[in-house]
Amino acid sequence: MNMKIGIPLAGGRACAHFGHCQEFALVSVADGKITSVTKKTPPPHEPGVIPAWLASEGANVILAGGMGERAQAIFRQNGIKVVCGVPSKTPEELVEAYLSGTLTPGANLCDH
């Protein structure tokens, strides 16, 4: 199974809110293994812009510390699965845990 997972970053680790991050990790996965990790600067944060941008980059999953309900709905409309409440770890650590089924998200870190 091939997928691309987007993760908002601050200091090289997952940040609490996707809209406030300075870069995204785009992690490509093939046959259950990480094949590449690319870091990209997202467009300016405006409603709906980042979900559309990530969809255009081929992402089909986002792992984030938190995001509002509206943003989650926009991601889903763009065909991107949303996982909120992930810990502040490296993209590789998060994706490995996600792929192995051991990622246990906590509470959505964004309550608006």
N, C-alpha and C positions, 0 to 999 in steps of 0.2 A: 504494500500500500504506500503510495506517495502522498506526501502532504507538505505544506509550508506553514510554519507556526510563527506568528508575530508576537514579540514580547517587548513592551515598552521598558526602556532602560534609563537608569540614573547611576552614574558611577560604575557601569558595567554589570549592574544587577537589576532585577525586576524592580520597577518603581511602583509606588502606591497608586498612582492615577495615570492612565494612558495619555490623557490630554495634556499633562504637564511634563512629559518626558522630552528629552533633547535628542534621543535617537531610539530607533527600533532595531532589535535583532530579528532577522528573518532567517529562520532555521529550516533548511530543507531536509526532508526525511524520505528515504527510499528503503523499502523492505525492512522497516523497523529500526533503521540505523540513521544517525545524523550523517548527511553527506556534505553539508556546507553550512556555515554561519556567516551571514553578511550583515553589516551594520549600516543603516541608512538614516539620514535626517528626514523626519516627516515634514509635510507641509504645515503651514500655520494652523493652529487649532481653531477650527470653526465647526459648528454642528454639521455632522455628516461627512466632513472632508476626510478625516483619517480612516474611517471604515471604507470609504470608496477607494482611497489610495492603497490601503492594504489589500483590498480585493484586486486592484489592478496589478499589484505586485505578486499575485498568485496565492496569497494567504488564505487558508481555510480554517484556521484555529487561531485564537488570540488567548494568551495566558497573561493575566494582569492582576495587580494587587486589588484594583477596584475601578469601577466606573458606574455612572448613573444608569438608571433604567432605560432612559431614552437612547443613550449610546448603545446599550446592549441590544435594543430592538433594531437599531440601524445596522449594527454588525450582522445580526441574524438575517435582515433583509438582503444583505450583501452575500449571504451564503457562508458566513464565518461563524463557527462555533465559539462561544464565549465561555471562558473559565475564569472566574474572579476569586480573589482571596488567596492568590498564590504568594508564597513567602519571597522575601528579598534574597534570591539566589541567582547564580549565573544562568544564562540561557541554556547552556549545556546541561547543567544540573536539573533545571526544570523540565526540559524536554525529555531527558532520560527517565525522570520520574513519571512524566505523563505517559510515555510509551510503555513503561513497565507496569502501569496501573497503580503506582505507589504515591502519586501526587495527591495529597489530601488538602484541597483548598480550605481555607478558613473563611471567616466572615468577609464579605465585600468591604474593602477598606475605604470605599467611597459611599457615603450614605445620602447623597443628594440625587 
